[in-house]
């Protein structure tokens, strides 16, 4: 199981790296669009109508993809004070409970994001001319990654592999 899990860790590591690259490119693209909008508005006294909705959509992508990678790497918020007082075995159980709760939140992101996308699919986004469902695609994609990475963390712990979490060492990739 440990060797299989190491292969899974490599694949999810590549997926996380790809998500982080997409998020980084999105951040740069959003910054460029906002800069162009400011230039057009204040220097050329005109406006590009599609930059604001496009920037907001791109922001959704880099927020949710980056958050999912943060969960995989153990950077999400947690309350660690009690962990100083409990034995190592209890810590591992509490980490797994936390990761399971995070996976449940990811399932909620998928479920409700999909419902929102379905309800807005017939609407057209002004300025972009695309379906309103695209506004909620990052929520669904981020939720899928949150669930995947949370399950990976629990499985890594079950296989005896460390995870990147406060007080734990990360697996070398």
C-alpha positions, 0 to 999 in steps of 0.5 A: 500500500505504501508504494501505491500511495507514493505513486498517488502522492506523485500524481496529486503533487503534479496536479497540485503544481499544475493548479498552482501554476494556473492560479499564478498565471491567473493572478498575473492575467488579472493584474494585467487586465486591471492595469489595462482597464485603468490605462484605458479609463484614465489615460485614453478616457475610454473603457474596456467593458469586459475586463472587470467581469473577466478579472472577477472570474479569473480571481475565482479561479486563483482563489479556489485553486490556490486554496485547494493546494493550500489544503494539500500542503497543510496551510489551511486554518486550524486550531492547534493548541490542543495538539501540544497536549495530546499523544502522537497517536491522538494527533494523527486521529485529530488530523484525519478528523480535520481532513475529513471535515475539510473533505465534507466542505469540499463536497458542499462546494461541489454540490452547491456550486453545481446548483448555482451553475445550473441555475445561472446557465441560461444567463449571459454575463454582460460584457463577456457574452458567456453563460453565467455558469462559468462564474461558478466553475471555479467553485466546483473545480476547487471543491473537487481538488479539496476533496481529492487532496483531503482524501489523499491526506487521510490515505497518506496517514493511513499508509504511514506516510507523513503529510505536510501539516503543522508538526509533521514532516512532508513527503519528499517528492 
